Amino acid sequence: MIRKLKSGEYRLYSRKVAPRTGKRRNLGTFKSREAAEKHEREVQYFKRH
């Protein structure tokens, strides 16, 4: 899940809510949406391999 921040950057959050905090885990902040989407694909790949 990618959200745009007020600073104009994009942050990648985990799809599921962390049970300890009740919030989504921050998986990185990126300058562009394309970079965030690329990293999300990389994360999904490593989750499965």
PyMOL commands that set and color helices and strands:
alter all, ss='L'
color gray80, all
select helices_A, chain A and resi 33-48
alter helices_A, ss='H'
color red, helices_A
select strands_A, chain A and resi 2-4+10-17+24-30
alter strands_A, ss='S'
color yellow, strands_A
deselect
rebuild
show_as cartoon
